[in-house]
Amino acid sequence: MTAQQLDMTFSALSDPTRRAILARLATGEATVTELAAPFAMSLPAISKHLKVLERAGLILRGRDAQRRPCRLQAAPLGDAAAWLGDYRQFWEESFDRLDTYLQELQEGEEEDGRK
Amino acid sequence: MAASSHTLTVTTPSDREIVMTRTFDAPRELVFEAMTKPEHMKEWWGPRGYTLPVCEIDLRPGGAYRFVSADAEGNEYAFRGEYREIVPPEKIVWTFEFEGMPGNVSVDTMTLTEEDGKTTITSTSLFDDVEQRDGMLASGMETGAVETYDRLAELLEKLQTSTS
């Protein structure tokens, strides 16, 4: 995954309506009308959000001209989570090691002091 | 010893920042030294099981650094940047870039505060879009990429529960 794709994913996820849409799609495919139902928002406004999600590769639109149901595509989400997870894990583990190392350094100093 | 203070806290106070804090049972001078000298860095920098075969540090404003972290299989992950500000033993400001994601540069400010012999590192990563002006990268970051961390985790949890 390129940095640009990752940014599109994050950008798409930065909006609460779009996150709600994805959460809804996690339970199964839905039409624009179905997706719009819980929101006080016009269909064109919802369609705009769907376009952003589609461009980010997070959803697929069906070919059926009438219904065009939306389906979740979870792969980019996994990539985004992996990247963030790596970042956190990287620092978590580095700092754990630093903690241990600092203890070792200080124990070494105490021993040197006793000599 | 409060175990909670020894855990890493990650917060996202604004669209462009990631703030991490972590407390250590050591005086500030020692922590600063451990963060700035290659012989010390090699002992801790990188996830568990990784070594640091390359650790070049030119510790002065404008000086470059480069670290290469390697796993047991020999896969290497390189990081590079430049020191912007060094105030021993209180503060280090550097640019940070993972060479695997070139152009995605953050400016990290690491402050060290000491209380009762314990030192807290607060690292603030500010994602800079100057080098990314021409690309989607900048717009992606500006529209709040990083703040979604917690919500993304929530969402993924939801997704996993619903598909399992």
HADDOCK unambig.tbl for C-alpha pairs under 7 A between the chains (distance, minus, plus):
assign (segid A and resid 3 and name CA) (segid B and resid 101 and name CA) 6.26 0.50 0.50
assign (segid A and resid 3 and name CA) (segid B and resid 137 and name CA) 6.92 0.50 0.50
assign (segid A and resid 4 and name CA) (segid B and resid 136 and name CA) 5.94 0.50 0.50
assign (segid A and resid 4 and name CA) (segid B and resid 137 and name CA) 5.41 0.50 0.50
assign (segid A and resid 7 and name CA) (segid B and resid 137 and name CA) 5.77 0.50 0.50
assign (segid A and resid 7 and name CA) (segid B and resid 140 and name CA) 4.64 0.50 0.50
assign (segid A and resid 7 and name CA) (segid B and resid 141 and name CA) 6.58 0.50 0.50
assign (segid A and resid 7 and name CA) (segid B and resid 145 and name CA) 6.77 0.50 0.50
assign (segid A and resid 8 and name CA) (segid B and resid 140 and name CA) 5.91 0.50 0.50
assign (segid A and resid 10 and name CA) (segid B and resid 140 and name CA) 6.68 0.50 0.50
assign (segid A and resid 10 and name CA) (segid B and resid 145 and name CA) 4.51 0.50 0.50
assign (segid A and resid 11 and name CA) (segid B and resid 140 and name CA) 4.95 0.50 0.50
assign (segid A and resid 11 and name CA) (segid B and resid 143 and name CA) 5.78 0.50 0.50
assign (segid A and resid 11 and name CA) (segid B and resid 144 and name CA) 6.51 0.50 0.50
assign (segid A and resid 11 and name CA) (segid B and resid 145 and name CA) 5.29 0.50 0.50
assign (segid A and resid 13 and name CA) (segid B and resid 148 and name CA) 6.66 0.50 0.50
assign (segid A and resid 14 and name CA) (segid B and resid 143 and name CA) 6.78 0.50 0.50
assign (segid A and resid 14 and name CA) (segid B and resid 144 and name CA) 5.67 0.50 0.50
assign (segid A and resid 14 and name CA) (segid B and resid 145 and name CA) 6.04 0.50 0.50
assign (segid A and resid 14 and name CA) (segid B and resid 148 and name CA) 5.86 0.50 0.50
assign (segid A and resid 23 and name CA) (segid B and resid 155 and name CA) 6.56 0.50 0.50
assign (segid A and resid 23 and name CA) (segid B and resid 158 and name CA) 6.96 0.50 0.50
assign (segid A and resid 23 and name CA) (segid B and resid 159 and name CA) 6.81 0.50 0.50
assign (segid A and resid 26 and name CA) (segid B and resid 159 and name CA) 5.51 0.50 0.50
assign (segid A and resid 26 and name CA) (segid B and resid 162 and name CA) 6.45 0.50 0.50
assign (segid A and resid 27 and name CA) (segid B and resid 162 and name CA) 6.06 0.50 0.50
assign (segid A and resid 90 and name CA) (segid B and resid 46 and name CA) 6.11 0.50 0.50
assign (segid A and resid 90 and name CA) (segid B and resid 47 and name CA) 5.12 0.50 0.50
assign (segid A and resid 92 and name CA) (segid B and resid 8 and name CA) 5.98 0.50 0.50
assign (segid A and resid 93 and name CA) (segid B and resid 46 and name CA) 6.98 0.50 0.50
assign (segid A and resid 93 and name CA) (segid B and resid 47 and name CA) 4.81 0.50 0.50
assign (segid A and resid 93 and name CA) (segid B and resid 48 and name CA) 5.87 0.50 0.50
assign (segid A and resid 94 and name CA) (segid B and resid 44 and name CA) 5.66 0.50 0.50
assign (segid A and resid 94 and name CA) (segid B and resid 45 and name CA) 5.17 0.50 0.50
assign (segid A and resid 94 and name CA) (segid B and resid 46 and name CA) 4.94 0.50 0.50
assign (segid A and resid 94 and name CA) (segid B and resid 47 and name CA) 5.22 0.50 0.50
assign (segid A and resid 97 and name CA) (segid B and resid 44 and name CA) 4.90 0.50 0.50
assign (segid A and resid 98 and name CA) (segid B and resid 44 and name CA) 5.02 0.50 0.50
assign (segid A and resid 99 and name CA) (segid B and resid 24 and name CA) 5.91 0.50 0.50
assign (segid A and resid 101 and name CA) (segid B and resid 43 and name CA) 6.90 0.50 0.50
assign (segid A and resid 101 and name CA) (segid B and resid 44 and name CA) 6.94 0.50 0.50
assign (segid A and resid 102 and name CA) (segid B and resid 26 and name CA) 6.55 0.50 0.50
